[in-house]
């Protein structure tokens, strides 16, 4: 059986989790708009743009569509 203290601790944790979930959109936006994440995304896009397509027919299709 759980003691009163253990039950109270669970209630406190549940309230804390609910408070976090209530503001989750604000946290997510803060992370997405952080300078470090933006910098990493730019670096990744730059590196991916330098790669050739993995399959030759993908490159052929893109050339045909451009013409």
C-alpha positions in Angstrom: 0.0 0.0 0.0 1.1 3.5 -0.7 1.6 5.9 2.1 0.1 9.3 2.1 3.5 10.9 1.3 3.9 8.7 -1.8 0.3 9.6 -3.0 1.0 13.3 -2.4 4.3 13.0 -4.3 2.4 11.5 -7.3 -0.2 14.3 -7.2 2.6 16.9 -7.2 4.3 15.2 -10.1 1.1 15.1 -12.1 0.4 18.8 -11.5 4.0 19.6 -12.6 3.6 17.5 -15.7 0.3 19.2 -16.6 1.9 22.6 -16.2 4.7 21.6 -18.5 2.3 20.2 -21.1 0.2 23.3 -21.0 3.1 25.4 -22.1 4.6 22.8 -24.5 3.9 24.9 -27.7 5.9 27.8 -26.2 8.8 25.5 -25.4 8.8 23.9 -28.8 8.7 27.3 -30.5 11.6 28.5 -28.3 13.7 25.5 -29.3 12.9 25.8 -33.0 13.8 29.5 -33.1 16.9 29.2 -31.0 20.1 30.4 -32.8 21.9 27.1 -32.3 19.2 25.1 -34.0 18.9 27.6 -36.9 22.7 27.5 -37.4 22.7 23.6 -37.4 19.8 23.6 -39.9 21.7 26.0 -42.2 24.8 23.9 -42.0 22.9 20.7 -42.8 21.1 22.2 -45.8 24.5 23.5 -47.1 26.1 20.0 -46.8 23.1 18.2 -48.3 23.1 20.6 -51.3 26.6 19.5 -52.1 25.7 15.8 -52.3 24.9 14.1 -55.5 21.6 12.2 -55.7 22.0 8.6 -54.6 20.4 7.2 -57.8 21.4 8.3 -61.3 17.8 8.2 -62.6 16.7 10.8 -60.0 19.3 13.2 -61.5 18.1 12.4 -65.0 14.5 13.1 -64.1 15.4 16.5 -62.6 17.3 17.5 -65.7 14.4 16.5 -68.0 12.0 18.5 -65.9 14.2 21.6 -66.0 14.5 21.5 -69.8 
